[in-house]
Amino acid sequence: MTELLVIANETIGGRRLLETIRQRAKIHESVTVRLVVPQNRPRHGSVIYVEAARDAAQARLDLALAFLLAEGIEATGEVGDADPFSATIDAIDDHRPDEIIISTLPSTTSGWLRRDLVERVAEASGLPVQHVVTDIEVEDQPYDITLVLANQTADSETLIENLKTRAVSGGSHLFLIVVPQSSGEGNAASEARAALTASLASLHSADLLAAGMIGDPDPFTATMNALQFFRVDRVIISTLPETRSGWLRADLIERVSRYAVCPVEHVVSEPKSANAKPIGA
């Protein structure tokens, strides 16, 4: 069994990287891929931002794993240290790979290349290191990503049916579910994670490729954070009917539409659980 260690962050969904992984899988009779995603370095000291950066790295990893597994490539993964060199060396020590692939942005925008990551890893490990450059601004993704913002309606039948219909419309589709917290206090985070878990369970049972993260209590901020971390093809915002939706009263759809560089769609849904309490959506 050949173990291939892949280090990537923003470029983990790039077409060139995925094609390289496919090629290596074909060359080796038996191969397993270990993906490591170093989490983004915080842009400031906010605890909320640090948690969002880690959740985004985990969601990016989960989406990539779902895509590889759907293609029949055995893969596992983990979120690594914010320093890509430390993340790589830690993974080498833990998993003893046979080869390493490091995926970066072009040299004009890659902080990893400015720190000579590829050369340092090759020298420190003594292993074959392949460097893959992916320009995510111009390169087509091998799949379509839909960002879904929902809270109380995260596992509603209307929303799930909408996503199922989209998934069979042609091509490969991945869904990123973002569940904003109801507030910044108490059990809000655990409640949001429970809603996220229920939504992902419904999507996975429908054979849809999906991952997710909880978001800032402000749904607009949660959406903007997700758009910062991910390149998506569209945004779907799921809310309660207008008379019961705090998000609609706050003009969320219009506000997101002004800033997003992709189509923004609105789905009106009812909670799957009749006993669900209103929490702003």
Order of alpha helices (4+ residues) and beta strands (2+ residues): beta-alpha-beta-alpha-beta-alpha-beta-alpha-alpha-beta-beta-alpha-beta-alpha-beta-alpha-beta-alpha-alpha-beta
